[in-house]
Amino acid sequence: MAAHPQAQYWNAISDLYRSITRIDESDFHYGPLLDGESVLQLLPPLQLGMTSLELGCGEGQNSRWLARRGLQCVAVDISEGQLAYAREDAAREGVTIDFRCSSIEGFDPDGATFDLITSSHAFEFVANPFEEVRRIATWLKPGGTLMISTVHPVYNGEWVSADEEDGSETWGRLLINYFKPIDDIREQPDGQGEAVISRAYPVSAWFNAFRQAGLVVDRLEEPPASQAPAYASEDWLEAMDECSAIPTTLIIVAHKSGPTA
């Protein structure tokens, strides 16, 4: 059976991604060029023994951050290459995390429920993300929190330049149709196999998907770029000026009604 396109893509770039990307291990991150939890303060109060699920964990930085605070963590990613680094780092830190290799669509918690479910920049790669939100909402305990950060629809436009009167050049983002943002199509590094697609959706579509899943939306954030981001690379830092003018990431935080345990 052919490898899942996303698994093929992330396995192929996992070594390069690790070498060029800097993620602050002392903070919970929400996306490239953004402040972390120490500034944004979006997570619920964390308590020893709470259960956590991270979907699209990559190298597991966020789950390790939660595990160091006493949470019981399950972390899921489609890439064995990414998970190999995640397991290595968790072992070095001495934290216990249940890492599992699966796509978000293919993951089944086998009846487990969670106090906190998080996903940082993975849902843009899910073909039917709103269907998954409805499914994932059933995994929350009463009072539990779901946090998804994903690509902002404005960011999936095209970079364009404009000449200023003083002869300088200004870059901006052109989005021809806000309601149908342009797909970010990523070819496989070796040119073989199906491309990977990152999709964006209007902010209202995400808000309505959470509400239709029976969740109460607590926060909807479009944070600006930070001069001291928790997550960056040289390429991202070179785009700082352009990314400071538009939101690159949409963050939705919601909870399931009902008393906590």
C-alpha positions in Angstrom: 0.0 0.0 0.0 1.3 3.5 -0.9 2.3 5.7 1.9 -0.2 8.4 2.9 0.9 11.6 1.0 1.3 13.6 4.3 3.3 10.8 5.9 5.5 10.7 2.8 6.0 14.4 2.8 6.8 14.9 6.5 9.0 11.8 6.7 11.0 13.2 3.8 11.5 16.6 5.4 11.7 15.6 9.1 15.5 15.9 9.3 15.6 19.2 7.4 12.7 20.6 9.4 14.4 19.8 12.7 17.6 21.4 11.5 16.1 24.7 10.4 13.2 25.3 12.8 13.6 26.7 16.3 10.8 26.0 18.8 11.1 27.4 22.3 11.0 24.3 24.6 10.1 26.5 27.6 6.8 27.6 26.1 3.7 26.2 24.5 3.6 27.3 20.8 0.7 28.2 18.5 2.4 28.8 15.2 5.2 30.4 13.3 6.3 33.9 14.4 3.7 34.0 17.3 4.1 34.5 21.0 3.7 31.4 23.1 1.3 30.6 26.0 3.4 32.7 28.4 2.1 35.8 26.5 -1.1 34.6 24.8 -2.6 32.8 27.9 -5.2 30.8 26.0 -5.0 27.4 27.7 -7.3 26.5 30.6 -5.8 26.2 34.2 -3.7 23.1 34.1 -3.9 20.6 37.0 -1.8 17.5 37.9 -3.3 14.4 36.4 -5.4 16.0 33.7 -5.5 14.1 30.4 -4.3 15.6 27.2 -4.4 14.7 23.5 -2.3 16.5 20.9 -3.2 15.9 17.2 -0.4 16.5 14.7 2.2 16.7 17.4 5.3 16.8 15.1 8.3 16.5 17.4 6.1 16.7 20.5 7.3 20.0 22.0 3.8 21.0 23.2 3.0 17.6 24.7 6.4 17.6 26.5 5.5 21.1 27.8 2.2 19.8 29.2 3.8 16.6 30.5 6.3 18.6 32.5 3.3 20.2 34.2 1.9 16.9 35.3 -0.6 16.1 32.5 -1.0 12.6 31.2 -0.4 13.0 27.5 -1.3 11.2 24.3 0.4 12.7 21.2 -0.5 11.7 17.6 1.3 12.4 14.3 1.3 10.9 10.9 5.0 10.9 10.4 7.3 8.3 11.9 10.2 10.6 11.2 8.8 13.3 13.3 7.8 10.8 16.1 11.3 9.4 16.2 12.6 12.8 17.3 9.6 13.2 19.6 10.3 10.0 21.4 14.1 10.7 21.6 13.5 14.2 23.1 10.9 12.9 25.6 13.3 10.1 26.8 16.1 12.6 27.2 13.8 14.9 29.3 12.5 11.9 31.3 8.8 12.6 30.5 6.3 9.9 29.7 4.1 10.5 26.6 2.0 8.0 24.7 3.1 8.7 21.1 1.0 7.1 18.4 1.5 7.2 14.6 -1.8 8.0 12.8 -3.5 10.6 10.7 -6.0 12.8 12.4 -8.8 11.3 10.4 -7.6 7.8 11.2 -7.1 8.2 14.9 -9.4 6.4 17.3 -8.9 7.0 21.1 -10.6 3.7 21.8 -13.1 5.2 24.3 -10.7 7.5 26.1 -11.8 11.0 26.9 -9.6 14.1 27.6 -9.6 17.2 29.6 -7.6 19.0 26.9 -7.3 18.4 23.2 -4.9 20.6 21.2 -3.6 20.9 17.7 -1.1 23.4 16.4 -1.0 23.9 12.6 -2.1 20.4 11.6 -5.8 20.9 10.7 -5.0 22.8 7.5 -3.8 19.4 6.1 -7.1 17.7 7.0 -9.4 17.2 4.0 -12.7 17.7 5.9 -11.6 19.5 9.1 -15.1 20.4 10.3 -16.3 16.8 10.2 -13.2 16.0 12.4 -14.1 18.8 14.8 -17.5 17.2 15.4 -15.9 13.8 15.9 -13.2 15.1 18.2 -15.7 17.0 20.3 -17.1 13.7 21.5 -13.7 12.8 23.0 -13.8 15.8 25.4 -14.8 15.3 29.0 -17.5 17.6 30.3 -15.8 20.9 30.9 -12.9 19.9 28.7 -11.1 22.3 26.3 -10.4 22.0 22.5 -7.8 24.3 21.1 -7.0 24.4 17.4 -4.6 26.8 15.7 -4.6 26.7 11.9 -3.6 28.8 8.9 -5.5 32.1 8.7 -7.5 32.5 5.4 -5.8 35.8 4.7 -2.4 34.2 4.8 -3.4 31.8 1.9 -3.4 34.7 -0.5 -0.5 35.6 -2.8 2.3 38.0 -2.0 2.3 41.1 -4.2 4.4 44.2 -4.3 3.5 47.8 -4.8 5.8 50.7 -5.6 5.6 53.6 -3.2 5.9 57.3 -4.2 9.3 57.5 -2.6 10.6 54.7 -4.8 10.4 52.0 -2.1 8.6 48.7 -2.5 5.9 47.4 -0.2 4.8 43.8 0.0 1.2 42.7 0.9 -1.1 39.8 0.6 -3.7 39.6 -2.2 -6.7 37.4 -1.6 -9.0 37.4 -4.6 -11.9 35.5 -2.9 -11.9 35.5 0.9 -14.6 32.8 0.9 -12.4 30.5 -1.2 -8.8 31.0 -0.1 -6.1 29.7 -2.4 -4.8 26.2 -1.5 -1.2 25.9 -0.6 0.0 23.0 -2.7 3.2 21.3 -1.6 4.9 18.9 -4.0 6.7 15.9 -2.6 10.4 16.6 -2.1 11.4 13.9 -4.5 8.7 14.8 -7.0 7.1 11.4 -6.7 3.6 10.8 -5.3 0.6 12.9 -4.5 1.0 16.5 -3.4 0.1 17.7 0.0 -2.5 20.5 0.3 -2.8 23.1 3.1 -6.3 24.6 3.1 -7.7 27.7 4.8 -11.3 28.6 5.6 -13.1 31.8 6.6 -13.1 32.6 10.3 -16.9 32.3 10.5 -16.7 28.8 9.1 -14.4 27.7 11.9 -16.6 29.4 14.5 -19.7 27.7 13.2 -18.0 24.3 13.0 -17.2 24.5 16.7 -20.7 25.6 17.6 -22.3 22.9 15.5 -20.1 20.4 17.3 -21.9 21.4 20.5 -18.9 23.4 21.9 -18.9 26.8 23.5 -16.3 29.1 21.9 -14.3 30.9 24.5 -11.6 32.6 22.5 -11.1 33.4 18.8 -7.7 35.0 18.3 -5.7 36.3 15.3 -2.4 37.2 17.1 0.1 39.5 15.4 3.7 38.4 14.7 6.0 38.7 17.7 9.5 40.1 17.8 10.4 37.2 20.1 8.4 34.3 18.6 8.2 30.9 20.3 8.4 29.2 16.8 10.6 30.4 14.0 13.1 29.7 11.3 15.4 31.8 9.1 12.8 31.9 6.3 10.0 32.9 8.7 12.1 35.6 10.3 12.9 37.0 6.8 9.1 37.3 6.3 8.6 39.1 9.6 7.7 42.5 8.1 5.2 41.1 5.7 3.7 38.8 8.3 3.4 41.6 10.8 0.9 43.3 8.6 -1.6 40.4 8.4 -2.7 37.5 10.6 -1.0 34.3 9.7 -2.7 32.0 12.3 -6.3 31.6 13.5 -6.7 30.2 17.0 -10.0 28.8 18.3 -10.5 27.8 22.0 -13.7 26.2 23.1 -15.1 23.9 25.8 -17.7 21.2 26.3 -20.5 22.2 28.6 -20.8 20.4 31.8 -19.0 20.2 35.1 -15.4 19.1 35.3 -14.6 15.9 37.0 
